[in-house]
């Protein structure tokens, strides 16, 4: 039997910091250290969003962290679809959001209050540099750990056809909003929501043909931000989009067959990805961390604990990842759907992940459901 006495965590994003906090909470005798390659205070992206359901899991599993971060979050109850044929409100579809940097700062503050050492601007070239009973890879999509032990983790990576760029906006939006527009070069969509009183995330997405027609692949960040600011000028109220590594990309569909390799374990985007259209990326990495640390705390033997993590966590995460993948596939032909009447389009949108039933729709969005059923009855 091998007991756990030391853990190295590679990656100082929300997943890595949260894992360190949980280890301190449940296993205070274990030595923990976090290593991050980027400078302190640097982060990619703008805001992260949580559904009400996602926050519910955190409140149930870790009420202390839930109470610590929720006062800093923006919250709203409805969702809005802006369509060429009109606007639709999806009542009761609640979300909260927080700036990614603010979330990291809060988790960092809590980790340091628990005496977790954090090394910034430290580039690890080889896993051999991290000597511990267990090394946890929370180092994202370009994970050094996954690449170093690829034969053991058995990753599979494919890419969705759509292209997207992650911008920021200097105005707040009342709700999580999807704005769909038609242009002479093809349809585009923007996912946007506020994460602070005067700041919002603004993700622009389009099908491959539209991407090619606009030549986004040949543009620099500022040029494409300026063009997208013009294309979405109505909803942006004439303001300019902000960049932060806002390159156009295609979303990767990553899944590892194994989440452990000897005394190495992966969490978050290092082991799986979930398309941003259902807002579950940060939720998943935090749930991974909870599952891993609970397994470690419940078993004296490290290898047995890792076996439990491997057995129990992937099937649960897979359900959310599959829903995200199904949702992403819906977006690959959103242009064809824009010809539908607004309520029909909204219904199709709500059903996109395969997890929504008629009964659940009536419970979650009773106002929309009643309006849609009234239209359907009238048309029939």
Residue, then its C-alpha position, 0 to 999 in steps of 0.5 A: x500500500x502506498x499512501x499519498x504524501x506529496x502532489x504536484x499540480x501542473x497548471x495554475x488555471x481554475x482547475x489546478x488552483x481548485x484542486x489544490x484548495x480541495x487537497x488542502x481541505x480534505x487532505x491537509x497532511x499532503x504537500x501540494x504545489x502548483x506550477x504555472x507557465x504564464x506570468x501571474x495576472x495573465x489569462x486567456x479569454x474574458x468571462x466564464x459562464x455557469x448555468x444554474x444547474x452547474x452552480x447547484x453542483x458546486x453548492x452541494x459538493x463544496x458550499x464554502x467555495x460556492x459562498x466565496x465566489x458567488x458574490x462576485x458573479x453576475x446573475x440573470x434569469x432569462x436568455x435572449x435570441x436575436x434573430x432577423x425575424x425578431x427577438x425571443x425571450x427564453x424565460x427561466x434559463x438562468x446563468x451566472x458569469x464571472x471574469x476568468x481572471x477574477x475567478x483565478x484571482x479569487x481561487x489563488x487568494x484562497x489557495x494562498x490562504x491555505x499555504x499552497x505554494x504557487x510558481x508562476x512563469x515556470x516552464x516545465x520541459x519534462x515531467x521528470x522535473x515534478x517529483x511527487x507521489x502524484x502529478x496532476x495535469x490541469x494544463x489545458x488543451x496543449x497539456x504537456x502531461x498528455x503529450x508526454x504520456x500519449x500512449x497511456x492516455x490514448x487521446x482522440x482529437x477531431x475538430x468541428x467545422x465551424x470557426x470562432x473567435x473569442x472577443x470581449x465587449x465594453x458594454x454589458x448585456x442584460x442576459x446571455x444572448x445569441x445574436x444571429x445575422x445574415x450577411x451577403x457573405x453568409x450567416x454569423x452568430x455571436x454568443x455574448x454575456x456580461x461577466x462584470x458590470x461593464x464588460x462582456x464576453x463576445x464569441x463570434x462564430x460562423x460556418x466554414x463557407x462564411x469564414x472563407x468568404x470573409x477571409x478571416x483566416x488572413x486577418x490579424x486580431x485587430x482587423x477581424x475585431x474591427x470587421x466583427x464590430x461592424x457586422x454586429x454594430x447594432x447589438x454592440x451599440x457602435x462600440x468596438x470589440x476587444x481582443x485577447x489572443x482572439x485568433x480564429x479557431x475550430x473547436x477541438x473535440x478531445x477525449x482521452x480513453x484513459x484519465x490516468x497513467x501510473x501516478x499521473x492524472x488528467x483533469x479538465x481540457x487536458x483530458x476532454x473538451x466540451x463546446x462552449x455553446x452549453x457553458x460547461x468547461x469550467x464546471x467540468x474541470x471543477x467536477x473532475x477535481x472534486x471527483x479526483x480529490x474525493x477518491x484520494x481522500x477516501x482511499x489510503x492507497x494512491x493507485x486504488x484511488x486513481x482506479x476509482x477516479x478512472x472508473x467513476x468520473x469519465x462516464x459522468x463527464x461523458x454525458x455532458x461532453x456528448x451533449x456539448x458535442x451534439x449542441x456544437x453540431x447544431x451550430x454547424x448548420x444554423x444558417x439553414x435554420x434561420x429561415x424558420x419563424x422565430x419561435x420555431x427557431x427558438x424551439x429547435x435551439x432549445x432541443x439541440x443538445x438532446x437533453x430537453x424534453x417537452x415536459x422539462x421545457x414547460x418546467x424550465x421556460x414556462x412562458x416560452x413553452x406556453x407561447x410556442x404551444x399556442x402558436x403550434x395549436x393555432x397553426x394546426 
